[in-house]
Amino acid sequence: MTYLIALLCVVGIAAGQIFFKLSARSLQQTNSFLHIETLKLLIPALIIYGVTTLAWIWVLQKIELGRAYPLMALAFVLVPIGSYFILGERFNSQYFIGVLVLIVGIILTVRA
């Protein structure tokens, strides 16, 4: 159960990053953090990050940091996938080779 919560934290961090990028785009257009369009993106990002941080603290009560933290590297995989589908960002093949190396490293580290 603890590892499931840890994985949900990683997904939350990745989602928060996508919301932060969307907030940044909105801020560039509105020039104000207080503009309703920017706040509609920024507030969910902050809430997601806040809840995720509290859940991560709970995870760290249950398992060692050295075991939990490699899972956080999955954010380096999920954020680009989200940015590709949601933000329309593009990556070259070398980038995906790096992501594959990250995944292999995560698997090796978690199983150690």
C-alpha positions in Angstrom: 0.0 0.0 0.0 2.8 2.4 0.9 4.5 1.9 -2.5 1.1 2.6 -4.2 0.8 5.9 -2.3 4.4 6.7 -3.3 3.6 6.1 -7.0 0.5 8.3 -6.6 2.8 11.0 -5.2 5.0 10.7 -8.3 1.9 11.1 -10.5 0.8 14.1 -8.5 4.2 15.7 -8.8 4.1 15.2 -12.6 0.6 16.6 -12.8 1.6 19.5 -10.8 4.5 20.3 -13.1 2.1 20.2 -16.1 -0.2 22.6 -14.3 2.7 24.9 -13.4 3.7 25.0 -17.1 0.1 25.8 -18.1 0.1 28.5 -15.4 3.3 29.9 -16.8 1.8 30.1 -20.3 -1.3 31.8 -18.9 0.9 34.2 -16.9 2.8 35.2 -20.0 -0.5 36.1 -21.7 -2.2 37.8 -18.7 0.9 39.4 -17.0 -0.7 38.8 -13.6 -0.7 36.0 -11.1 -4.1 37.3 -9.9 -5.8 37.1 -13.3 -8.6 34.5 -13.1 -7.3 32.5 -16.1 -3.9 32.1 -14.4 -5.4 31.4 -11.0 -7.5 28.6 -12.5 -4.3 26.8 -13.3 -2.0 27.9 -10.5 -4.3 27.0 -7.6 -4.8 23.4 -8.7 -1.0 23.1 -9.2 -0.4 24.4 -5.6 -3.1 22.1 -4.2 -1.7 19.1 -6.0 1.8 19.9 -4.8 0.6 20.5 -1.2 -1.4 17.3 -1.0 1.4 15.3 -2.7 4.0 16.7 -0.2 1.9 15.6 2.8 1.4 12.2 1.3 5.1 11.9 0.6 5.9 12.7 4.3 3.5 9.9 5.2 5.3 7.5 2.8 8.7 8.4 4.4 7.3 7.5 7.8 6.7 4.0 6.4 9.7 3.2 4.2 13.4 4.3 4.0 14.2 7.4 1.9 16.7 5.3 -0.1 13.9 2.9 -1.1 11.3 5.6 -1.8 13.3 8.3 -3.6 14.2 6.3 -6.7 10.4 6.2 -7.4 10.5 10.0 -7.6 12.7 9.6 -10.7 9.6 8.4 -12.5 8.5 12.0 -12.6 11.3 12.5 -15.2 9.5 10.0 -17.3 5.9 11.1 -16.7 6.4 14.8 -17.1 7.7 14.6 -20.7 5.0 12.1 -21.6 2.4 14.6 -20.2 4.1 17.5 -21.9 4.0 15.7 -25.2 0.3 14.9 -25.0 -1.0 17.9 -23.1 1.4 20.7 -24.2 2.3 19.4 -27.6 6.1 19.5 -26.8 8.3 17.3 -29.0 11.4 15.3 -28.2 14.1 13.7 -30.3 15.0 10.0 -30.2 18.1 10.6 -28.0 15.8 12.0 -25.3 13.7 8.8 -25.3 16.9 6.7 -25.0 17.7 8.7 -21.9 14.2 8.0 -20.5 14.7 4.3 -21.2 18.0 4.4 -19.2 16.2 6.2 -16.4 13.5 3.5 -16.3 16.1 0.7 -16.2 18.0 2.6 -13.4 14.8 2.9 -11.4 14.0 -0.8 -11.7 17.5 -1.7 -10.7 17.5 0.6 -7.7 14.1 -0.4 -6.4 14.9 -4.1 -6.6 18.3 -3.6 -4.8 
